[in-house]
Amino acid sequence: MWRFLDEDIDVICQTDVVPGKLREYLARHPEIDVNLDKNGEREFFVTEITERFQKLANEWFDGGVNLELVRY
């Protein structure tokens, strides 16, 4: 696929961008962080389950992450 793109085009992958942007947003809005329940149950709904994402999710949340596949 990439061979059809002009070399001047930057391809942006959401997995590279979204976590950092969320971190920045929460840093700018501490009132949201205060309202987040740190001891609640987490549910993860994804449109695709890959080995890489499963590994990253477990690293980010210290293991025990179960991803639930949703169809759109």
PDB file with one MODEL, atoms N, CA, C and O in Angstrom:
MODEL        1
ATOM      1  N   MET A   1       0.813  -1.188   0.000  1.00  0.00           N
ATOM      2  CA  MET A   1       0.000   0.000   0.000  1.00  0.00           C
ATOM      3  C   MET A   1       0.859   1.254   0.000  1.00  0.00           C
ATOM      4  O   MET A   1       0.570   2.198  -0.736  1.00  0.00           O
ATOM      5  N   TRP A   2       1.908   1.281   0.811  1.00  0.00           N
ATOM      6  CA  TRP A   2       2.713   2.500   0.962  1.00  0.00           C
ATOM      7  C   TRP A   2       3.432   2.886  -0.326  1.00  0.00           C
ATOM      8  O   TRP A   2       3.781   4.053  -0.507  1.00  0.00           O
ATOM      9  N   ARG A   3       3.656   1.944  -1.207  1.00  0.00           N
ATOM     10  CA  ARG A   3       4.377   2.259  -2.432  1.00  0.00           C
ATOM     11  C   ARG A   3       3.590   3.198  -3.335  1.00  0.00           C
ATOM     12  O   ARG A   3       4.161   3.793  -4.249  1.00  0.00           O
ATOM     13  N   PHE A   4       2.291   3.342  -3.095  1.00  0.00           N
ATOM     14  CA  PHE A   4       1.454   4.225  -3.908  1.00  0.00           C
ATOM     15  C   PHE A   4       1.429   5.654  -3.374  1.00  0.00           C
ATOM     16  O   PHE A   4       0.906   6.553  -4.034  1.00  0.00           O
ATOM     17  N   LEU A   5       1.981   5.867  -2.201  1.00  0.00           N
ATOM     18  CA  LEU A   5       1.964   7.195  -1.599  1.00  0.00           C
ATOM     19  C   LEU A   5       3.209   7.988  -1.994  1.00  0.00           C
ATOM     20  O   LEU A   5       4.303   7.439  -2.131  1.00  0.00           O
ATOM     21  N   ASP A   6       3.015   9.261  -2.168  1.00  0.00           N
ATOM     22  CA  ASP A   6       4.127  10.163  -2.435  1.00  0.00           C
ATOM     23  C   ASP A   6       5.051  10.157  -1.219  1.00  0.00           C
ATOM     24  O   ASP A   6       4.574  10.096  -0.086  1.00  0.00           O
ATOM     25  N   GLU A   7       6.339  10.219  -1.434  1.00  0.00           N
ATOM     26  CA  GLU A   7       7.290  10.163  -0.314  1.00  0.00           C
ATOM     27  C   GLU A   7       7.192  11.361   0.614  1.00  0.00           C
ATOM     28  O   GLU A   7       7.730  11.321   1.720  1.00  0.00           O
ATOM     29  N   ASP A   8       6.515  12.431   0.193  1.00  0.00           N
ATOM     30  CA  ASP A   8       6.339  13.613   1.037  1.00  0.00           C
ATOM     31  C   ASP A   8       5.149  13.494   1.982  1.00  0.00           C
ATOM     32  O   ASP A   8       4.900  14.400   2.778  1.00  0.00           O
ATOM     33  N   ILE A   9       4.424  12.408   1.905  1.00  0.00           N
ATOM     34  CA  ILE A   9       3.248  12.209   2.747  1.00  0.00           C
ATOM     35  C   ILE A   9       3.647  11.467   4.013  1.00  0.00           C
ATOM     36  O   ILE A   9       4.257  10.399   3.961  1.00  0.00           O
ATOM     37  N   ASP A  10       3.292  12.053   5.151  1.00  0.00           N
ATOM     38  CA  ASP A  10       3.531  11.403   6.434  1.00  0.00           C
ATOM     39  C   ASP A  10       2.322  10.543   6.791  1.00  0.00           C
ATOM     40  O   ASP A  10       1.189  11.024   6.762  1.00  0.00           O
ATOM     41  N   VAL A  11       2.550   9.298   7.122  1.00  0.00           N
ATOM     42  CA  VAL A  11       1.490   8.399   7.552  1.00  0.00           C
ATOM     43  C   VAL A  11       1.472   8.414   9.070  1.00  0.00           C
ATOM     44  O   VAL A  11       2.497   8.181   9.712  1.00  0.00           O
ATOM     45  N   ILE A  12       0.301   8.690   9.646  1.00  0.00           N
ATOM     46  CA  ILE A  12       0.161   8.788  11.089  1.00  0.00           C
ATOM     47  C   ILE A  12      -0.645   7.591  11.584  1.00  0.00           C
ATOM     48  O   ILE A  12      -1.750   7.329  11.110  1.00  0.00           O
ATOM     49  N   CYS A  13      -0.079   6.883  12.530  1.00  0.00           N
ATOM     50  CA  CYS A  13      -0.735   5.712  13.101  1.00  0.00           C
ATOM     51  C   CYS A  13      -1.342   6.102  14.451  1.00  0.00           C
ATOM     52  O   CYS A  13      -0.660   6.669  15.304  1.00  0.00           O
ATOM     53  N   GLN A  14      -2.625   5.795  14.634  1.00  0.00           N
ATOM     54  CA  GLN A  14      -3.300   6.203  15.863  1.00  0.00           C
ATOM     55  C   GLN A  14      -2.663   5.614  17.116  1.00  0.00           C
ATOM     56  O   GLN A  14      -2.711   6.237  18.177  1.00  0.00           O
ATOM     57  N   THR A  15      -2.070   4.430  17.018  1.00  0.00           N
ATOM     58  CA  THR A  15      -1.454   3.835  18.204  1.00  0.00           C
ATOM     59  C   THR A  15      -0.201   4.585  18.622  1.00  0.00           C
ATOM     60  O   THR A  15       0.258   4.444  19.756  1.00  0.00           O
ATOM     61  N   ASP A  16       0.357   5.381  17.716  1.00  0.00           N
ATOM     62  CA  ASP A  16       1.514   6.208  18.055  1.00  0.00           C
ATOM     63  C   ASP A  16       1.095   7.567  18.600  1.00  0.00           C
ATOM     64  O   ASP A  16       1.869   8.212  19.307  1.00  0.00           O
ATOM     65  N   VAL A  17      -0.109   8.010  18.284  1.00  0.00           N
ATOM     66  CA  VAL A  17      -0.544   9.367  18.599  1.00  0.00           C
ATOM     67  C   VAL A  17      -1.486   9.438  19.803  1.00  0.00           C
ATOM     68  O   VAL A  17      -1.286  10.263  20.694  1.00  0.00           O
ATOM     69  N   VAL A  18      -2.499   8.590  19.836  1.00  0.00           N
ATOM     70  CA  VAL A  18      -3.576   8.713  20.816  1.00  0.00           C
ATOM     71  C   VAL A  18      -3.108   8.639  22.274  1.00  0.00           C
ATOM     72  O   VAL A  18      -3.515   9.492  23.063  1.00  0.00           O
ATOM     73  N   PRO A  19      -2.279   7.675  22.675  1.00  0.00           N
ATOM     74  CA  PRO A  19      -1.878   7.639  24.090  1.00  0.00           C
ATOM     75  C   PRO A  19      -1.180   8.916  24.562  1.00  0.00           C
ATOM     76  O   PRO A  19      -1.448   9.395  25.664  1.00  0.00           O
ATOM     77  N   GLY A  20      -0.296   9.465  23.743  1.00  0.00           N
ATOM     78  CA  GLY A  20       0.394  10.698  24.122  1.00  0.00           C
ATOM     79  C   GLY A  20      -0.548  11.883  24.206  1.00  0.00           C
ATOM     80  O   GLY A  20      -0.440  12.702  25.118  1.00  0.00           O
ATOM     81  N   LYS A  21      -1.474  11.979  23.256  1.00  0.00           N
ATOM     82  CA  LYS A  21      -2.445  13.077  23.268  1.00  0.00           C
ATOM     83  C   LYS A  21      -3.357  12.989  24.488  1.00  0.00           C
ATOM     84  O   LYS A  21      -3.685  14.008  25.094  1.00  0.00           O
ATOM     85  N   LEU A  22      -3.766  11.771  24.848  1.00  0.00           N
ATOM     86  CA  LEU A  22      -4.595  11.594  26.033  1.00  0.00           C
ATOM     87  C   LEU A  22      -3.832  11.997  27.290  1.00  0.00           C
ATOM     88  O   LEU A  22      -4.378  12.663  28.169  1.00  0.00           O
ATOM     89  N   ARG A  23      -2.578  11.592  27.369  1.00  0.00           N
ATOM     90  CA  ARG A  23      -1.734  11.963  28.509  1.00  0.00           C
ATOM     91  C   ARG A  23      -1.621  13.487  28.615  1.00  0.00           C
ATOM     92  O   ARG A  23      -1.748  14.043  29.706  1.00  0.00           O
ATOM     93  N   GLU A  24      -1.384  14.161  27.489  1.00  0.00           N
ATOM     94  CA  GLU A  24      -1.288  15.623  27.467  1.00  0.00           C
ATOM     95  C   GLU A  24      -2.603  16.274  27.900  1.00  0.00           C
ATOM     96  O   GLU A  24      -2.608  17.233  28.671  1.00  0.00           O
ATOM     97  N   TYR A  25      -3.710  15.741  27.394  1.00  0.00           N
ATOM     98  CA  TYR A  25      -5.026  16.285  27.727  1.00  0.00           C
ATOM     99  C   TYR A  25      -5.297  16.174  29.229  1.00  0.00           C
ATOM    100  O   TYR A  25      -5.741  17.133  29.859  1.00  0.00           O
ATOM    101  N   LEU A  26      -5.027  15.004  29.789  1.00  0.00           N
ATOM    102  CA  LEU A  26      -5.261  14.817  31.221  1.00  0.00           C
ATOM    103  C   LEU A  26      -4.331  15.695  32.056  1.00  0.00           C
ATOM    104  O   LEU A  26      -4.710  16.132  33.143  1.00  0.00           O
ATOM    105  N   ALA A  27      -3.132  15.954  31.568  1.00  0.00           N
ATOM    106  CA  ALA A  27      -2.212  16.846  32.286  1.00  0.00           C
ATOM    107  C   ALA A  27      -2.753  18.275  32.301  1.00  0.00           C
ATOM    108  O   ALA A  27      -2.563  19.005  33.274  1.00  0.00           O
ATOM    109  N   ARG A  28      -3.424  18.668  31.227  1.00  0.00           N
ATOM    110  CA  ARG A  28      -3.998  20.021  31.150  1.00  0.00           C
ATOM    111  C   ARG A  28      -5.323  20.127  31.900  1.00  0.00           C
ATOM    112  O   ARG A  28      -5.764  21.231  32.221  1.00  0.00           O
ATOM    113  N   HIS A  29      -5.961  18.995  32.181  1.00  0.00           N
ATOM    114  CA  HIS A  29      -7.274  18.985  32.838  1.00  0.00           C
ATOM    115  C   HIS A  29      -7.254  18.072  34.065  1.00  0.00           C
ATOM    116  O   HIS A  29      -7.870  17.006  34.056  1.00  0.00           O
ATOM    117  N   PRO A  30      -6.552  18.487  35.113  1.00  0.00           N
ATOM    118  CA  PRO A  30      -6.437  17.631  36.306  1.00  0.00           C
ATOM    119  C   PRO A  30      -7.783  17.342  36.964  1.00  0.00           C
ATOM    120  O   PRO A  30      -7.913  16.353  37.685  1.00  0.00           O
ATOM    121  N   GLU A  31      -8.783  18.187  36.729  1.00  0.00           N
ATOM    122  CA  GLU A  31     -10.097  17.947  37.320  1.00  0.00           C
ATOM    123  C   GLU A  31     -10.717  16.643  36.806  1.00  0.00           C
ATOM    124  O   GLU A  31     -11.508  16.017  37.512  1.00  0.00           O
ATOM    125  N   ILE A  32     -10.374  16.242  35.617  1.00  0.00           N
ATOM    126  CA  ILE A  32     -10.867  14.976  35.082  1.00  0.00           C
ATOM    127  C   ILE A  32     -10.185  13.811  35.788  1.00  0.00           C
ATOM    128  O   ILE A  32     -10.841  12.837  36.156  1.00  0.00           O
ATOM    129  N   ASP A  33      -8.879  13.907  35.977  1.00  0.00           N
ATOM    130  CA  ASP A  33      -8.134  12.839  36.646  1.00  0.00           C
ATOM    131  C   ASP A  33      -8.660  12.602  38.059  1.00  0.00           C
ATOM    132  O   ASP A  33      -8.701  11.461  38.518  1.00  0.00           O
ATOM    133  N   VAL A  34      -9.057  13.657  38.748  1.00  0.00           N
ATOM    134  CA  VAL A  34      -9.576  13.543  40.103  1.00  0.00           C
ATOM    135  C   VAL A  34     -10.855  12.711  40.116  1.00  0.00           C
ATOM    136  O   VAL A  34     -11.115  11.977  41.070  1.00  0.00           O
ATOM    137  N   ASN A  35     -11.649  12.828  39.058  1.00  0.00           N
ATOM    138  CA  ASN A  35     -12.932  12.123  39.002  1.00  0.00           C
ATOM    139  C   ASN A  35     -12.836  10.689  38.481  1.00  0.00           C
ATOM    140  O   ASN A  35     -13.820   9.950  38.519  1.00  0.00           O
ATOM    141  N   LEU A  36     -11.670  10.295  38.001  1.00  0.00           N
ATOM    142  CA  LEU A  36     -11.514   8.937  37.499  1.00  0.00           C
ATOM    143  C   LEU A  36     -11.380   7.952  38.651  1.00  0.00           C
ATOM    144  O   LEU A  36     -10.628   8.191  39.596  1.00  0.00           O
ATOM    145  N   ASP A  37     -12.095   6.867  38.571  1.00  0.00           N
ATOM    146  CA  ASP A  37     -12.019   5.827  39.588  1.00  0.00           C
ATOM    147  C   ASP A  37     -10.823   4.938  39.283  1.00  0.00           C
ATOM    148  O   ASP A  37     -10.816   4.233  38.274  1.00  0.00           O
ATOM    149  N   LYS A  38      -9.828   4.965  40.133  1.00  0.00           N
ATOM    150  CA  LYS A  38      -8.594   4.210  39.910  1.00  0.00           C
ATOM    151  C   LYS A  38      -8.718   2.743  40.328  1.00  0.00           C
ATOM    152  O   LYS A  38      -7.848   1.934  40.009  1.00  0.00           O
ATOM    153  N   ASN A  39      -9.788   2.400  41.034  1.00  0.00           N
ATOM    154  CA  ASN A  39      -9.930   1.036  41.531  1.00  0.00           C
ATOM    155  C   ASN A  39     -11.110   0.307  40.898  1.00  0.00           C
ATOM    156  O   ASN A  39     -11.471  -0.789  41.327  1.00  0.00           O
ATOM    157  N   GLY A  40     -11.695   0.899  39.905  1.00  0.00           N
ATOM    158  CA  GLY A  40     -12.859   0.293  39.263  1.00  0.00           C
ATOM    159  C   GLY A  40     -12.474  -0.797  38.278  1.00  0.00           C
ATOM    160  O   GLY A  40     -11.295  -1.049  38.029  1.00  0.00           O
ATOM    161  N   GLU A  41     -13.476  -1.427  37.736  1.00  0.00           N
ATOM    162  CA  GLU A  41     -13.273  -2.467  36.738  1.00  0.00           C
ATOM    163  C   GLU A  41     -13.071  -1.823  35.373  1.00  0.00           C
ATOM    164  O   GLU A  41     -13.774  -0.879  35.013  1.00  0.00           O
ATOM    165  N   ARG A  42     -12.120  -2.329  34.628  1.00  0.00           N
ATOM    166  CA  ARG A  42     -11.845  -1.812  33.293  1.00  0.00           C
ATOM    167  C   ARG A  42     -12.399  -2.767  32.249  1.00  0.00           C
ATOM    168  O   ARG A  42     -12.274  -3.987  32.358  1.00  0.00           O
ATOM    169  N   GLU A  43     -13.016  -2.172  31.230  1.00  0.00           N
ATOM    170  CA  GLU A  43     -13.495  -2.961  30.100  1.00  0.00           C
ATOM    171  C   GLU A  43     -12.859  -2.377  28.850  1.00  0.00           C
ATOM    172  O   GLU A  43     -12.823  -1.160  28.671  1.00  0.00           O
ATOM    173  N   PHE A  44     -12.360  -3.250  27.987  1.00  0.00           N
ATOM    174  CA  PHE A  44     -11.674  -2.821  26.777  1.00  0.00           C
ATOM    175  C   PHE A  44     -12.406  -3.389  25.564  1.00  0.00           C
ATOM    176  O   PHE A  44     -12.455  -4.604  25.371  1.00  0.00           O
ATOM    177  N   PHE A  45     -12.967  -2.510  24.760  1.00  0.00           N
ATOM    178  CA  PHE A  45     -13.675  -2.904  23.557  1.00  0.00           C
ATOM    179  C   PHE A  45     -12.866  -2.432  22.359  1.00  0.00           C
ATOM    180  O   PHE A  45     -12.537  -1.250  22.253  1.00  0.00           O
ATOM    181  N   VAL A  46     -12.550  -3.341  21.470  1.00  0.00           N
ATOM    182  CA  VAL A  46     -11.703  -3.025  20.326  1.00  0.00           C
ATOM    183  C   VAL A  46     -12.331  -3.569  19.049  1.00  0.00           C
ATOM    184  O   VAL A  46     -13.131  -4.504  19.082  1.00  0.00           O
ATOM    185  N   THR A  47     -11.954  -2.967  17.923  1.00  0.00           N
ATOM    186  CA  THR A  47     -12.459  -3.435  16.632  1.00  0.00           C
ATOM    187  C   THR A  47     -11.546  -4.473  16.003  1.00  0.00           C
ATOM    188  O   THR A  47     -11.905  -5.118  15.018  1.00  0.00           O
ATOM    189  N   GLU A  48     -10.359  -4.629  16.582  1.00  0.00           N
ATOM    190  CA  GLU A  48      -9.423  -5.645  16.103  1.00  0.00           C
ATOM    191  C   GLU A  48      -8.508  -6.042  17.257  1.00  0.00           C
ATOM    192  O   GLU A  48      -8.009  -5.182  17.983  1.00  0.00           O
ATOM    193  N   ILE A  49      -8.296  -7.305  17.419  1.00  0.00           N
ATOM    194  CA  ILE A  49      -7.389  -7.794  18.453  1.00  0.00           C
ATOM    195  C   ILE A  49      -6.132  -8.316  17.768  1.00  0.00           C
ATOM    196  O   ILE A  49      -6.177  -9.270  16.991  1.00  0.00           O
ATOM    197  N   THR A  50      -5.033  -7.682  18.068  1.00  0.00           N
ATOM    198  CA  THR A  50      -3.757  -8.136  17.535  1.00  0.00           C
ATOM    199  C   THR A  50      -2.854  -8.528  18.701  1.00  0.00           C
ATOM    200  O   THR A  50      -3.038  -8.069  19.829  1.00  0.00           O
ATOM    201  N   GLU A  51      -1.899  -9.365  18.415  1.00  0.00           N
ATOM    202  CA  GLU A  51      -0.949  -9.786  19.448  1.00  0.00           C
ATOM    203  C   GLU A  51      -0.193  -8.579  20.003  1.00  0.00           C
ATOM    204  O   GLU A  51       0.027  -8.482  21.211  1.00  0.00           O
ATOM    205  N   ARG A  52       0.204  -7.661  19.119  1.00  0.00           N
ATOM    206  CA  ARG A  52       0.947  -6.471  19.554  1.00  0.00           C
ATOM    207  C   ARG A  52       0.118  -5.602  20.491  1.00  0.00           C
ATOM    208  O   ARG A  52       0.613  -5.143  21.520  1.00  0.00           O
ATOM    209  N   PHE A  53      -1.153  -5.374  20.131  1.00  0.00           N
ATOM    210  CA  PHE A  53      -1.990  -4.537  20.981  1.00  0.00           C
ATOM    211  C   PHE A  53      -2.268  -5.213  22.313  1.00  0.00           C
ATOM    212  O   PHE A  53      -2.258  -4.557  23.354  1.00  0.00           O
ATOM    213  N   GLN A  54      -2.516  -6.512  22.293  1.00  0.00           N
ATOM    214  CA  GLN A  54      -2.739  -7.248  23.539  1.00  0.00           C
ATOM    215  C   GLN A  54      -1.526  -7.110  24.459  1.00  0.00           C
ATOM    216  O   GLN A  54      -1.671  -6.898  25.663  1.00  0.00           O
ATOM    217  N   LYS A  55      -0.324  -7.234  23.878  1.00  0.00           N
ATOM    218  CA  LYS A  55       0.903  -7.107  24.654  1.00  0.00           C
ATOM    219  C   LYS A  55       1.041  -5.704  25.236  1.00  0.00           C
ATOM    220  O   LYS A  55       1.350  -5.546  26.417  1.00  0.00           O
ATOM    221  N   LEU A  56       0.811  -4.686  24.410  1.00  0.00           N
ATOM    222  CA  LEU A  56       0.915  -3.304  24.876  1.00  0.00           C
ATOM    223  C   LEU A  56      -0.108  -3.001  25.966  1.00  0.00           C
ATOM    224  O   LEU A  56       0.223  -2.372  26.970  1.00  0.00           O
ATOM    225  N   ALA A  57      -1.339  -3.442  25.773  1.00  0.00           N
ATOM    226  CA  ALA A  57      -2.386  -3.197  26.766  1.00  0.00           C
ATOM    227  C   ALA A  57      -2.009  -3.813  28.107  1.00  0.00           C
ATOM    228  O   ALA A  57      -2.219  -3.197  29.152  1.00  0.00           O
ATOM    229  N   ASN A  58      -1.463  -5.006  28.090  1.00  0.00           N
ATOM    230  CA  ASN A  58      -1.037  -5.641  29.341  1.00  0.00           C
ATOM    231  C   ASN A  58       0.132  -4.903  29.981  1.00  0.00           C
ATOM    232  O   ASN A  58       0.226  -4.835  31.206  1.00  0.00           O
ATOM    233  N   GLU A  59       1.023  -4.351  29.161  1.00  0.00           N
ATOM    234  CA  GLU A  59       2.128  -3.555  29.708  1.00  0.00           C
ATOM    235  C   GLU A  59       1.603  -2.263  30.324  1.00  0.00           C
ATOM    236  O   GLU A  59       2.016  -1.882  31.419  1.00  0.00           O
ATOM    237  N   TRP A  60       0.695  -1.590  29.623  1.00  0.00           N
ATOM    238  CA  TRP A  60       0.161  -0.307  30.102  1.00  0.00           C
ATOM    239  C   TRP A  60      -0.614  -0.456  31.402  1.00  0.00           C
ATOM    240  O   TRP A  60      -0.576   0.428  32.257  1.00  0.00           O
ATOM    241  N   PHE A  61      -1.320  -1.579  31.552  1.00  0.00           N
ATOM    242  CA  PHE A  61      -2.205  -1.752  32.700  1.00  0.00           C
ATOM    243  C   PHE A  61      -1.758  -2.871  33.628  1.00  0.00           C
ATOM    244  O   PHE A  61      -2.568  -3.415  34.379  1.00  0.00           O
ATOM    245  N   ASP A  62      -0.489  -3.216  33.583  1.00  0.00           N
ATOM    246  CA  ASP A  62       0.087  -4.209  34.495  1.00  0.00           C
ATOM    247  C   ASP A  62      -0.611  -5.565  34.437  1.00  0.00           C
ATOM    248  O   ASP A  62      -0.853  -6.189  35.471  1.00  0.00           O
ATOM    249  N   GLY A  63      -0.931  -6.014  33.241  1.00  0.00           N
ATOM    250  CA  GLY A  63      -1.480  -7.352  33.038  1.00  0.00           C
ATOM    251  C   GLY A  63      -2.961  -7.466  33.304  1.00  0.00           C
ATOM    252  O   GLY A  63      -3.607  -6.530  33.775  1.00  0.00           O
ATOM    253  N   GLY A  64      -3.478  -8.628  32.993  1.00  0.00           N
ATOM    254  CA  GLY A  64      -4.880  -8.909  33.264  1.00  0.00           C
ATOM    255  C   GLY A  64      -5.863  -8.216  32.339  1.00  0.00           C
ATOM    256  O   GLY A  64      -7.037  -8.087  32.686  1.00  0.00           O
ATOM    257  N   VAL A  65      -5.426  -7.769  31.179  1.00  0.00           N
ATOM    258  CA  VAL A  65      -6.310  -7.078  30.249  1.00  0.00           C
ATOM    259  C   VAL A  65      -6.980  -8.094  29.332  1.00  0.00           C
ATOM    260  O   VAL A  65      -6.321  -8.900  28.675  1.00  0.00           O
ATOM    261  N   ASN A  66      -8.297  -8.032  29.307  1.00  0.00           N
ATOM    262  CA  ASN A  66      -9.073  -8.861  28.380  1.00  0.00           C
ATOM    263  C   ASN A  66      -9.746  -7.941  27.374  1.00  0.00           C
ATOM    264  O   ASN A  66     -10.545  -7.078  27.736  1.00  0.00           O
ATOM    265  N   LEU A  67      -9.411  -8.137  26.117  1.00  0.00           N
ATOM    266  CA  LEU A  67      -9.981  -7.308  25.068  1.00  0.00           C
ATOM    267  C   LEU A  67     -11.234  -7.982  24.519  1.00  0.00           C
ATOM    268  O   LEU A  67     -11.241  -9.185  24.257  1.00  0.00           O
ATOM    269  N   GLU A  68     -12.288  -7.198  24.350  1.00  0.00           N
ATOM    270  CA  GLU A  68     -13.523  -7.722  23.797  1.00  0.00           C
ATOM    271  C   GLU A  68     -13.723  -7.153  22.404  1.00  0.00           C
ATOM    272  O   GLU A  68     -13.750  -5.938  22.205  1.00  0.00           O
ATOM    273  N   LEU A  69     -13.860  -8.040  21.464  1.00  0.00           N
ATOM    274  CA  LEU A  69     -14.008  -7.645  20.060  1.00  0.00           C
ATOM    275  C   LEU A  69     -15.427  -7.176  19.792  1.00  0.00           C
ATOM    276  O   LEU A  69     -16.386  -7.854  20.162  1.00  0.00           O
ATOM    277  N   VAL A  70     -15.568  -6.025  19.155  1.00  0.00           N
ATOM    278  CA  VAL A  70     -16.878  -5.510  18.755  1.00  0.00           C
ATOM    279  C   VAL A  70     -16.904  -5.363  17.250  1.00  0.00           C
ATOM    280  O   VAL A  70     -15.893  -5.029  16.633  1.00  0.00           O
ATOM    281  N   ARG A  71     -18.029  -5.606  16.674  1.00  0.00           N
ATOM    282  CA  ARG A  71     -18.205  -5.459  15.223  1.00  0.00           C
ATOM    283  C   ARG A  71     -18.901  -4.129  14.972  1.00  0.00           C
ATOM    284  O   ARG A  71     -19.794  -3.729  15.719  1.00  0.00           O
ATOM    285  N   TYR A  72     -18.494  -3.475  13.949  1.00  0.00           N
ATOM    286  CA  TYR A  72     -19.104  -2.179  13.614  1.00  0.00           C
ATOM    287  C   TYR A  72     -19.837  -2.255  12.319  1.00  0.00           C
ATOM    288  O   TYR A  72     -20.414  -1.261  11.876  1.00  0.00           O
TER     289      TYR A  72
ENDMDL
END
